[in-house]
Structure formats: structure tokens, C-alpha cells
Amino acid sequence: MKKQLEEMQRYFENKILAGEFELITIDEYTARIKIEGSLFEIWIANGFKHVATHEGGYNAIAIKFKDKKGVYDSIKHSEIDHEIKEQCDVCDWMELEDGSAVCKKCGTFSPF
């Protein structure tokens, strides 16, 4: 059972890292997201070192993130995308030497 839970946690974490989620709401403390119908509330206050979910309430399952910085960056990038959606419907990414990317249209930065 523990192995199955860890597999589910990695599955949902990988979805977040890939940007495959819908941002429902975001404020200075939490981000509420939806992944394939499953809802999560992720604590984002105090920076990436404190990214976490908690069991119960809004969350489908509690996720122990292995890549907290990646999750934080993905959520914050989604927030930027949400804010500039009217300005830039489809980002045109230009890859930089360090593996990150920037949109040629709107200037959005992505660390991926």
C-alpha cells in the first residue's frame, strides 16, 4: 500500500512539474489546482522550501514533494500564464543556453 501511495504522489508531482494542471485559485499562501479531476491545495507561502500539501480537506491525497522548487516554479509560472493570458494566447518559447526558456511574445520566463 505504501508503494502505491508513493507512486500516486510521484504521478501527481510529475503532472505539476509538466504543467499539466488547471490553476483554480492562487493567493499569497496557497494555490488550488486540479489534475484530472483531483483537487489539491498547495502551500506556497515562504518560498519553495515550504511547498506542501496536507491530508484531508481540499486535497485528494497529501503529496510529499521531492522537487519542491520545481513544483513551486511550475505553479508560479502558471500564475503568470493566467495573468498574461489575454496578452499572449500561445507562448513562443526560445530555449536559452542554461536549459531555461523565455517567451518571445510576452517575456514569460520558464526555468524548464
trRosetta pair geometry for C-beta under 8 A, 3 or more apart (Angstrom, degrees):
i j d omega theta_ij theta_ji phi_ij phi_ji
1 4 5.7 -55 -152 35 34 112
1 5 6.5 35 151 -19 66 104
2 5 5.7 -54 -151 35 32 112
2 6 6.4 32 152 -17 65 106
3 6 5.7 -54 -149 38 32 112
3 7 6.4 36 151 -22 64 104
4 7 5.5 -52 -148 34 33 114
4 8 6.5 34 152 -18 64 103
5 8 5.7 -53 -150 36 32 111
5 9 6.4 35 150 -21 65 104
5 61 7.1 -169 -150 -170 87 142
6 9 5.5 -50 -147 35 34 115
6 10 6.4 32 154 -16 65 104
7 10 5.8 -54 -148 38 31 108
7 11 6.3 38 150 -26 64 105
8 11 5.4 -50 -147 31 33 117
8 12 6.5 24 159 -11 66 104
8 61 6.1 47 123 47 130 165
9 12 6.2 -60 -149 41 28 102
9 13 6.1 28 154 -18 65 111
9 61 6.9 -114 -79 114 76 127
9 63 4.8 149 -143 -135 88 74
9 64 5.9 4 -166 39 152 71
10 13 5.5 -55 -140 41 31 113
10 14 6.0 34 159 -22 66 106
10 66 7.6 13 -105 3 83 126
11 14 6.0 -59 -152 35 24 109
11 15 6.7 27 150 -21 61 105
12 15 5.5 -48 -149 31 36 116
12 16 6.6 37 152 -18 65 101
12 35 5.8 139 -137 75 87 161
12 38 7.1 -82 -108 92 124 142
12 40 7.2 128 177 -55 135 149
12 60 7.8 -179 -96 67 152 124
12 61 7.4 173 -2 58 155 109
12 63 5.6 -114 87 -94 126 137
13 16 5.7 -55 -154 35 34 110
13 17 6.3 33 150 -18 67 107
13 63 6.0 160 -62 -176 92 131
13 65 5.7 150 -117 -122 123 74
13 66 6.7 76 167 25 165 86
13 67 6.9 125 172 40 121 93
13 71 6.6 -67 -148 -80 83 118
14 17 5.5 -52 -142 39 34 113
14 18 6.1 28 158 -14 66 109
15 18 5.9 -62 -146 43 27 105
15 20 4.5 -91 -162 75 77 105
15 21 5.9 99 137 -55 101 94
15 35 4.9 90 121 -145 150 135
15 36 7.6 -94 -133 -7 159 105
16 19 7.7 40 179 -71 31 24
16 20 7.6 -90 -62 52 20 68
16 21 5.6 6 -101 -17 62 140
16 33 7.2 92 -107 103 100 165
16 35 7.2 -71 -60 -74 75 137
16 70 8.0 117 109 122 96 89
16 71 5.1 25 123 -128 136 84
16 74 5.4 131 156 93 76 148
16 75 7.1 -14 -169 -56 110 87
17 67 6.3 43 -91 80 129 138
17 70 4.9 11 -118 146 101 123
17 71 6.5 -59 -71 -79 75 60
17 74 5.7 -140 -118 -52 30 152
18 74 7.8 34 38 -132 20 142
19 74 5.7 -146 -78 -157 68 104
19 77 7.2 -63 -102 92 114 123
19 78 6.6 167 -140 -74 86 101
20 35 6.9 70 113 -133 81 96
21 33 4.5 21 159 176 130 126
21 34 6.5 155 -169 72 81 41
21 35 4.7 -45 -109 -79 94 86
21 78 7.2 -39 77 -100 95 159
22 33 6.4 149 75 -162 48 71
22 34 4.5 -14 57 57 104 97
22 35 7.7 -177 19 -71 73 41
23 26 6.1 -25 -173 -33 116 114
23 31 6.6 -57 -139 -171 93 108
23 32 7.8 101 -168 80 53 56
23 33 5.8 -38 -104 -104 45 84
23 75 7.4 126 -102 -151 110 71
23 78 4.6 157 -49 143 130 122
23 79 6.6 172 -146 -76 161 56
23 82 5.5 -88 74 -58 142 138
24 32 4.2 -57 66 105 117 99
24 33 6.1 -172 3 -98 90 23
24 34 5.8 87 -50 -20 111 97
24 39 7.5 9 -20 -136 153 98
25 31 7.3 -173 95 -151 51 46
25 32 4.7 28 47 38 84 111
26 30 7.5 -142 -137 106 50 47
26 31 4.4 0 -109 -112 91 83
26 32 7.4 -147 -68 25 52 63
26 44 7.6 -6 -152 34 97 149
26 75 7.2 155 -112 169 131 101
26 78 8.0 152 -49 96 147 99
26 79 5.1 -95 79 -100 166 113
26 82 7.7 148 18 44 128 155
27 30 6.3 22 49 50 89 65
28 45 6.2 56 140 -99 72 96
29 43 6.8 -43 167 -141 73 70
29 44 7.0 125 155 54 23 72
29 45 4.4 -14 -125 -45 57 122
30 41 5.2 4 -178 -178 133 94
30 42 6.4 147 -157 73 75 42
30 43 5.7 -42 -99 -100 82 44
30 44 6.3 135 -118 16 25 87
30 45 7.5 -33 -48 -22 54 94
31 41 7.4 165 81 -154 40 50
31 42 5.0 -17 59 59 90 99
31 44 5.4 49 -11 -19 101 135
31 75 4.8 168 40 -168 173 131
31 78 7.9 98 -164 74 143 124
31 79 7.4 -103 -111 -62 125 111
32 39 6.9 -5 -172 -169 95 97
32 40 7.1 169 -150 88 52 48
32 41 5.1 -20 -98 -101 79 75
32 42 7.8 172 -85 17 29 71
32 58 6.5 -78 -123 169 108 148
33 39 7.5 161 86 -151 43 53
33 40 5.3 -14 61 62 87 96
33 42 6.7 7 9 0 111 115
33 75 7.2 -106 -53 -115 135 101
33 78 7.9 46 -105 105 120 165
34 37 6.8 12 -176 -100 104 10
34 38 6.9 150 -157 73 61 41
34 39 5.5 -26 -101 -96 77 66
34 40 7.7 169 -88 20 30 75
35 38 5.2 -25 68 62 80 96
35 40 6.9 16 7 0 105 118
38 60 3.8 -21 -165 -44 106 159
38 61 7.9 -16 -173 8 135 84
39 58 5.7 -93 128 172 114 80
39 59 7.0 -131 105 -112 72 26
39 60 6.0 133 52 -40 52 91
40 53 5.7 -56 -164 -112 103 139
40 58 7.0 98 -160 122 16 96
40 59 5.2 40 -126 -121 62 78
40 60 6.3 -57 -68 15 79 90
40 63 7.1 2 -136 -1 138 124
41 53 6.7 127 75 -132 55 86
41 54 7.9 -31 79 37 99 83
41 57 6.9 -50 28 113 134 118
41 58 4.1 63 -18 79 118 138
41 59 5.9 -99 30 -58 78 85
42 51 6.4 2 175 -164 107 86
42 52 7.2 161 -157 79 66 27
42 53 5.5 -50 -101 -74 65 86
42 71 7.2 -137 -165 157 150 121
42 75 6.5 -133 82 -88 142 157
43 50 6.4 -77 122 136 112 91
43 51 6.5 167 82 -144 72 34
43 52 4.8 -4 45 57 117 79
43 53 7.2 -179 4 -81 83 33
43 54 7.6 56 -25 -21 118 98
44 50 7.9 120 -157 88 18 90
44 51 6.1 17 -105 -107 58 82
44 72 6.2 137 -137 -128 95 85
44 75 6.1 -130 -94 101 141 147
44 76 7.6 156 -167 -62 140 88
45 50 6.7 -48 85 96 61 135
46 49 7.2 -75 128 64 95 88
46 50 4.2 28 86 24 115 150
47 50 6.2 87 69 19 62 96
47 72 7.2 27 176 -151 48 158
48 51 5.5 -17 -157 -22 51 116
48 68 5.0 132 166 131 85 93
48 69 4.4 60 162 -102 154 57
48 71 7.5 141 -146 65 94 79
48 72 3.6 -121 -106 11 91 161
48 73 7.2 3 -94 -34 133 75
49 68 6.4 86 -116 115 24 148
50 68 7.9 126 38 -174 18 140
51 65 5.8 -24 107 41 110 155
51 68 4.3 162 46 -157 118 93
51 71 5.3 151 156 87 156 120
51 72 5.0 -128 -64 -63 138 97
52 65 7.2 -133 -99 12 47 109
53 59 5.0 122 176 -112 118 145
53 61 7.8 72 111 104 140 50
53 62 5.1 -178 103 -143 96 57
53 63 4.8 59 30 33 129 83
53 65 8.0 108 3 -32 90 100
54 57 7.0 36 89 30 99 123
54 59 6.5 170 73 2 48 146
54 62 5.8 -20 -168 -111 18 111
55 59 6.5 -110 -127 79 25 130
55 61 7.2 -20 -115 -167 79 45
55 62 3.9 -57 -63 -36 75 121
56 59 6.7 42 58 50 24 98
56 62 8.0 4 4 -53 59 103
59 62 6.0 69 127 -77 152 53
59 63 7.8 -142 -161 -6 129 84
65 68 4.9 112 106 -82 127 67
65 71 5.2 -66 -142 -11 147 152
67 70 3.8 2 142 28 119 122
67 71 6.1 136 98 -21 76 85
68 71 5.7 -56 -147 38 32 111
68 72 6.1 33 155 -20 66 108
69 72 5.7 -55 -145 38 30 113
69 73 6.1 28 157 -17 65 108
70 73 5.8 -55 -143 39 28 109
70 74 6.2 30 157 -21 64 108
70 111 8.0 -134 -115 87 63 123
70 112 8.0 77 -142 -82 94 99
71 74 5.8 -56 -147 35 28 112
71 75 6.4 24 156 -15 64 107
72 75 6.0 -61 -151 38 28 107
72 76 6.2 21 156 -13 66 111
73 76 5.8 -57 -141 42 30 107
73 77 6.0 32 157 -22 66 107
73 110 8.0 108 158 -155 111 58
73 111 5.1 -48 -173 29 154 128
73 112 7.7 155 119 -40 129 88
74 77 5.8 -53 -145 36 27 111
74 78 6.4 31 152 -22 61 105
74 112 7.9 50 -86 -42 86 128
75 78 5.5 -53 -151 33 32 114
75 79 6.7 37 148 -22 63 100
76 79 5.4 -46 -153 29 37 116
76 80 6.7 39 149 -18 65 100
77 80 5.6 -50 -152 35 37 112
77 81 6.3 41 148 -21 66 103
77 108 7.1 96 -153 175 86 115
77 109 7.9 -114 -110 88 101 57
77 110 5.7 60 -129 -109 145 82
77 111 8.0 -132 -59 14 131 81
78 81 5.4 -49 -147 35 35 115
78 82 6.3 40 151 -24 64 103
79 82 5.6 -52 -150 33 31 114
79 83 6.5 28 153 -17 64 107
80 83 5.7 -58 -150 38 32 110
80 84 6.2 1 163 5 68 112
80 108 5.5 143 130 -131 129 109
81 84 6.5 -75 -141 51 24 90
81 85 6.4 56 157 -69 63 83
81 91 7.6 -73 -115 -37 101 126
81 108 6.8 56 -78 -135 68 160
82 85 6.0 -19 -153 -28 27 115
84 87 4.6 -58 -170 46 81 114
84 88 5.3 12 139 28 108 102
84 106 5.2 111 159 -172 145 149
84 108 6.5 -157 50 -64 152 117
85 88 7.2 -91 -134 64 20 61
85 89 7.0 50 -177 -106 64 47
87 106 5.5 109 113 -114 113 118
88 91 6.0 54 147 -82 125 65
88 103 6.4 69 179 151 158 150
88 105 4.7 137 -126 111 115 123
88 106 3.6 -79 -39 -43 150 131
88 108 7.2 -147 69 -13 157 119
90 105 8.0 84 84 14 55 158
91 103 4.0 -86 -153 -111 100 123
91 105 6.5 -149 -132 40 49 113
91 106 6.7 -77 -109 29 85 112
91 108 6.1 -70 -115 51 132 127
92 103 6.0 96 53 -160 54 74
92 104 4.5 -49 92 41 108 105
92 105 5.2 98 23 -21 102 102
93 101 4.4 8 -167 171 109 137
93 102 7.3 136 -148 70 63 25
93 103 6.0 -47 -89 -93 53 59
93 104 7.6 177 -111 -9 5 84
93 110 7.0 -35 -124 32 119 134
94 101 6.3 154 72 -159 39 80
94 102 5.6 -25 59 65 94 76
94 103 7.5 131 11 -128 82 12
94 104 5.2 88 -27 -57 116 96
95 99 7.3 -27 -167 -144 102 27
95 100 7.7 153 -154 89 59 32
95 101 5.0 -43 -100 -97 51 93
96 99 7.2 -34 76 39 76 20
96 100 5.0 -9 47 70 119 78
96 101 6.3 -171 1 -93 84 33
96 102 6.5 59 -43 -4 114 97
99 112 7.5 -75 144 166 90 28
100 109 6.8 5 164 -174 124 89
100 110 6.2 173 -169 92 78 56
100 111 5.0 -47 -113 -136 107 36
100 112 7.0 81 -125 42 56 23
101 109 7.6 156 88 -158 48 48
101 110 4.7 -6 61 60 91 105
101 112 6.8 -30 15 76 106 65
102 107 6.5 -18 -177 -153 105 42
102 108 7.0 166 -155 81 57 43
102 109 5.3 -21 -103 -102 83 63
102 110 7.3 -174 -79 21 35 73
103 106 4.8 5 100 48 135 80
103 107 6.1 -44 68 11 88 13
103 108 4.4 37 9 42 123 87
103 110 7.9 80 -35 -11 83 104
